[in-house]
């Protein structure tokens, strides 16, 4: 197989991983892979912190790889707090290698107590009684790894615990569905009536494909229907979008909630939590909880009777 790509891997202090990943993405013009820890545990408390992160980028041939390496080495050396763990490593890949090598960075991910997200190429992982969501990375947000998605899933899991006959009556709205992961999780946890909407047609296509992949397409309606054209009576509304958009859409969101229904808001930086809470204060809602993961927040409300 003829080599068509240079693969360059850098070991950097974990606190510099995001900075280095952004630089390598710009320099290579391709995406980068950041090492995803493969641990055999369902508890975040059992996962040790990494001191060194592994960042991998790719350059297509022909390429003056020596010049690229010189630029990378110079950039790293100039970073405050950078202590070289090892020089950048270079290897050659063929098209087939390139197509599959990035998959090593997407591993099964346990969420909460009852969910497991896994890419389609991972087989043989024990689900330990969890509902399995098969989700391949695509051109839409939401693979479960980001804090905002995980917080939504954990909150949703806590709400979908009634007897099955009650779950069948729960109507759910996933607003800004992206990959469809929240809607799929709701279906896997027993809900039968789910609307998944997004303003991006490409996201809707991805969501529909993921619903079919998970065999829950009969429970989920994916569309680009605007919020103002949706019905009401939703027992659960999920909205994992920007804080400013949540505030702008607050009247339309709350008006579509059923009395006693739950609202899960995410995509909120800690510094924007007050903005969102102030934006929803005028409405007939009971504030239930603020869930935190790193710099992100997820807010849970209930609609007053």
C-alpha positions, 0 to 999 in steps of 0.5 A: 500500500502506497503511503499517502499521509504523515502521522505526527504525534506529540506528547504534551502536558495535559493542561496544554492539550487544547492549545496544542490541538488547536494549533495542530489543527490549523497547521495541518488543515485536518482534524486532530485526535486527542488520546481518549483514556481506555479504562475498564471502569464505569465510575469517574472516580476510578479514572486517574488524571493524565499528566501527559496528553497525546495529540495526533495530526496528519499531513498529506503527501507530498509534504516537507515534513521536516519544516512542519516538524520544525514549526511544531517543535518551535511552537511547543518550546515557546509554550509557558510551562512546556516540558518536553516529554518526548520529541514529536513522532512521525509515521507513514500511513496509507489511505486504509490506515488513515481511514481507520486509525482515528477510530482508536480514539473513540471508545465506549463511554458509560454515562450515569447508571444506565447508559453506555455509548459505543461506536459501531466498530466496537464489539464485545464490550460488556454493557453490564445491564446498561441501555446501549446507544450506538453512535458514530461521530458525524457532522453534528454535535453530541457523542456523549463525551462533552460535559454538556451532553453528559450532564443532560443524559445524567439528568434525563436518566433520573427522570425516566424511571416511572413504570413502563406504562407511564413512560409510554405517555411521556411526550419529550422534545429534544430541542437542538438535537444535533446527533440525536443522542438525547432523543435516542437515550430517551427512547432507550430508557423507555419513552415512545413519543419524542420530537427531535428538532434542529435548525441544521438540516444536516444535523437532522439527517445525522440524527435520523441515521443514528435513530435508525442505527439504534432501531428507535426510528419509530419512536422519534420524529426528526425535523427542522420544525421551528419551535413556534410551530411545535405543539405543547404538552411536553413532559420533558424538554431538553435544550443543549444549546448556547446560553443566549439562545436559551434565554431568547427562546425561553417564552416559547420553550416554557409555553410548550411544557406540560404542567409538572413537566421538566425542563433540562437546559445545558450548554451553559458556561458557569459564568453564564448560569446567572444569565440563564437563571435570570432569563427564566425567573419570570416564568412559572417554573420551580428551579430544581437543581444546577448540575456541574461538570468542569466549567459547564452547567446544566439546569433542571426546572419544573413547570408549576401546575 
